[in-house]
Amino acid sequence: MARVMVESDVDSMVFNDGSLDEVGVFRILPDGLKGLGAVPPREKAIPRPQQDGDYAPSRLTSGGRTITISAEAVGLSTLDSAQLEDRICDLMNREIKVTVENAHGRRYFHGRLGDDPSPSMYMGERLFTFTLIITVDDPLKYGDPVAFTASNGLLIVENTGRAASYPRVHVDGNVTRLTLTLGIRTVKWSGNSTSLDLDFSDMLPSAGIATGQAFKIPPGRSAINVSSDGTVSMTVIPAWR
């Protein structure tokens, strides 16, 4: 069983793979949910001239993913169905958050519609089918964020996923300095603020100036050295391929 929620800035829609007994609910068609697996590498091997075999890529990276949701819905009337269709089409040109709940737990994606949903009406203009083709730039799947608080100059954090992800840092209270070190990478912040938020994915702080090498939190537990005059917490988002 799978449950999918599609959210924009003005609407929220729930999809499931159950029956159409409940009017106004979007039902995922059989094999209608695709694009949740791992994204293959975009690098290709290069043939060895006049030799057997290939040259392997020096590194492997993945592009974005495409999630496809093929579904159907039935309205109480033709007007009700038309309004449901309008909601689907209104997703176009909006940022979309997709939440998938299944045996793996909750997984989150952020993207946008990449094509016309192409709703098609049937059964006296009350039943219609459509397909959401959602372009997601990030190849990773993300779980529920978990916050950890520093104690005695140390942050013990855990990424319960299987892929590294960028953390978010929050500092409570008056803060003028912050240093975070994991391995050989260090991030420093300086300024004067009553609080601070810093997302390592873009290194754009809510105040002041951040410098250094942003690091990701690898799978498992990590110990991060912290120096600050405020109360530091870090939010880790588990990630999977």
Disulfide bonds with the S-S distance in Angstrom:
none
